[in-house]
């Protein structure tokens, strides 16, 4: 009788150990910028629980998301995720992720079951590439997710490059590749959809020292998807 109980205990312990190893996953993360002329600010990849999110489409942007979408700062989003028990992969490109480039890193998810991603798109007013709460597979393998560009809905898309970037300050911080214009009068001063939504895209023009926009329509326009995320579950 004692022998049977011992064997049963071993079986239960093995089952618990197996379940824990399935929940925890070590991820190899690769982020590809698929655009022709858009730059990604430092990328944030976060593993988190079901109650945590970086953003939700159709809902108002949080103050932390606004800070990232208008100025590229990810520190408040990182703090929110980690305070909720999540883990993050921050800035795998060690700076800007330029058009056509790839950045990679490793992330141990612990007991977190969902994956999200954000990075501002430059030059835009409050555009960002995003992934919202993708369920991390429990089966080892390589998975590919195509990512769209979102508008945070927090700032009008005036397309004026003026060095702005603080939340609530109109304008675009920069065109990192040095291919933006100057002297634009502004495409619009209003934002009709103040929730997070699919970005309508840059309008731009071809006037480098005037016109309505400081964005070059030959370089800075895009169609979704804008990024590819390749996840290898170890």
N, C-alpha and C positions, 0 to 999 in steps of 0.2 A: 504493500500500500504506500509506504514512504517513497519507494522508487517511482511509482506512478505520479505522485504529487510533484516530485522533483523534476521529472520529465515535462510535466505540464507547465511548471514554473519556467523552465528553460524555453519552452515554446512561446510562452507569453512574452518573455523578455526579448526574444528574437523578433517577435512581431512588432513590438514597440520600437525596437531599434531600427527595423526596416522602415516603418512608417516615418520616423524622424528623418531618416536619410532621404526619403522621397520628398518631404516637404522642403528641406534645405537644399538649395541648388547653387552651384558655382557657375556663373555665366561668363562667357567670353562675349564681349560687346563690340560691334563694329558699326560705326555711323558714317554713312556716305552722303555727301552734299551733291545732289543730282542737278543742281541749277547751272545755268550758263554764267550768271554774273552776280549772284546773291551770296553774301557772306553770313555764316552763322557765328554769333557770339559764343562765349564758353558754354558748352553743352552740359546739361544736367540730366543724368539718368538716375532714377530713384526706384528702389524696391520698397513696397509698403503694404499695409493691410487694406482691407476693403473699405474702411472708414476714412482713409486718407486719400487725398488727390492733389495733383498740381493744378488741375483745371478741369472743368466740365463744359463741353460745348452746350450753348443754350442758356448758360447761367452767367451771372455777373462775375467779372474777374476779381479775385482777391487782391488786397493791397500788395502782397508778395508777387503775384503774377504780373500785376501792372508794372511793378518795379523792374521785373525781368523783361517784359514785352516792350517797354518804352526806353529802357537804358541798358539792358543786357545783364543786370546784376542778379545773380542767383542765390546770394547769401541768405535772404529771408526764406526762400523756398526750401533751401537746405535745412535751415533751423527748424522749420515747421515739420518737415519729414522726420528728421532725427528725434525731435521731441516726442513724436508719436511712435517711436520704436523702429522707424524705417532706416534704411542704409542708402548711401549715395555714391555714385561715381561722378566726380566733378571735373569738368574741363579736360577730357581725355586728349584733346588736341593741343593742350598747353598754350591756349590762346584762341585766335580766330580759326574757324574751319572754313577755308576758302572754297569757292566753286570747284567742283571736280575732285576734291580731296576726301580722304577717309581718316577717321580717328578711331582708336581702339583702346580697350581697357578690360579689366576683370572686376567682377562684382559678386561677392558672396551674399546671397539674399537672406541668409538666416531662415527665420520662419515666416518671412514676408512672401505673399503669394501673387502680388501684382507689380507690374512694371510701368513706369511713366517716364516721359522725356520732354524737355523743353530747351529751346534756345531762340534768342531773338534773331530776326532776319534783318540784315542791313543791305541797302538802305530802305527801311520802311519806318513808319511812325510807331506802330505798335503791333507789328506782325511777328509771328513766331512759328517755328515748326513744333508739332506736338504729337505726343502719344499719351492717351488717357487710359490708365488702369487695364493694361493688357494682362490677361491671366497667364502666369508663367507655367509652361508645361512641366509636368512631373516626369516625363519620359525624356531620356537623353537624346540629343539630336540637334540639328541646325534648323533654325526657323527664320524666315524673312518677312518683315513687315514694311509696307510702303507708308510713308508719312506725309500728311498734308500740311499746308500752311494755314494758320488761323490768325484772325484779327481779334485782339483782346477787347475791342469795343470801348476802350478807355480814352481814345484820342482821335480826333479827326485826321483823316489821311491827306494832309495838306501837301505832302511831298516836298517840303522845304528843308534843305540841309543847313542847319544853323548851329550845330554843336550842342543842341538840347539833348536831353536824356534823362533828366530828373522826372520822376512821376508827376504828371500834371503840367509839365512844361511843354508847350507845343513845339513840334519840329523833330527833325531826324538828327541823331548824334553825328553821323559821318557816313561817307561811302568809303569803306576801308581800302578798296583797291585804287582809290584816287580817281575814279571815273565818274564822279558826280558833277553836277553843274552848279551855277550860282544865279541869283537874281530872279528866281521864280516868284510869280505873284501868288501862287497857292492854288491847288486844285479844288479844295473845299475847306470850309471852316466848321462844318457840322459832321456829326456821326449819328446816323439814324438808328443803327442797331447797336445798343450799348451792352449787349451780352457777347460772350465769346462766340465767334462764328467763323465759318470758312472765309478766308481772306479773299476779297474781290480781285486782288492783284494790283500791281502798280500800273498807273496810267502812263506817266512820263511824257517826254517830248524829245525833240532833237535839237533844241536850242540850249547850248551850253552856258549861255550868259543872260538868259531871260526866259520868256515863255511862261507857262503856268506851273512848271515843275522843275525841280533840280535833279530829277531822276531821268536817266537816259533810256528811252523806250526801246532802243536797240540792244541794250545790255541787261537791264534790270527787270524785265518782265518775265513771268514764268507761268507754267501750267502745273497743277498738281499731278502727281506727288512731287515734293521738293527734296525728299530724303528717303534713303533706304536704311533700315536697321536690320542687321543680321545678328541673331542671338544663338550661340551654341551653348546648350545645357550640358554640363559635364556629367 
